[in-house]
């Protein structure tokens, strides 16, 4: 496994209708590094955002979709997604506040 630093774990936030609905319950969705695990994701979120305490992390691996261009068939890149639930007394994550 590669040596992954905490700032390499979280790639970008997921902005969809479902992820915006989950924000009401203090659950935030991120695309994360494919080699990261739940403890690495928890530590990265707590270090990157001040006043945030993580209660639980759920992860899922997303396979690449099949794509065709003429006769050539391939797949898009696989991704890993994490849903991070914060504790009740935790501060909100600022990057989602303007959305």
N, C-alpha and C positions, 0 to 999 in steps of 0.2 A: 504494500500500500504506500502511496506517495506521501511525502511530508506536507500536509495541508495546514496552512496557517488559518487563524479564525476569520481573517478578512477575505480568504478565498472560498470559504464554505458557502456563504449566501451569494448567489449570482444576481438575482433580480426578484422583485415582488411580482406576484400574479394578480392582475387586475381584471377580474371577471365579475359578472353579476353574483355568482355564488360566493366568491371570496369577499365581496363587499357586504353581502348579507351576514357572513360569518363574523365580520368585525363587530357586530352588535354583541356578540358573545365573547369578545376579546380573543378571537381566533384569527391569526394572520397567516397568509399563504405565501410561500417563497419557492422559487426554483433554487435548488442547492446543488453542490458538487456531487457527481455520481458516486464518488468513493467515500463520502462523509457518512457518519452514523448519527444516531439520535443524541448522544452526549456531546459530540462535536457541534451539532446544530444548536443545542441548548446553550453551550458556552459562547458560541459566536453571537447569538442574539443578545445575550446578557452583556457581552462586552461592547457590542456595536451601538446599542441603544441604552441610554442612561435611565436608571430607575425602573427597568423592566425585570420582572421575575417570571421565569418560565415554569408553568405547572406541568405541561405535558407536550410531547412532540409525536406527531404521527407522520410517517413517511410513506411514499408510494413511488414505485418505479414505473415510468411511462415508456412503453415501447415506441419505436419510430413507426410512422405511418408508411404504407406502401405508396410509392409514387412511380409514375411512368412518364417517359419522354420518348415517344415513338415506340421502338421495340425494346429500348433499354428500360429495365425495371430495377428499382432500388428502394432504399428506405431512408427516411429522414433520421436525424440523430435522436437517440434515446435520451430521456431526461429523467431527473429525480425531483419530486415535489415534496415539500414539507408543510404541514399545518401545525403552527405553534400556538398553543393555548397559554394565555397569561393568567397569573393569579388575580384574585379580586382586588387586592390592594396595590397592584402593579400600575405603573404609568402606561399610557397608550404610546404606540409607536408613531413618531411624528410624520414619517413619509406618507402615511395613509390619511393623515388628517385633512389634506386639501382635496381629496378625491370625493 
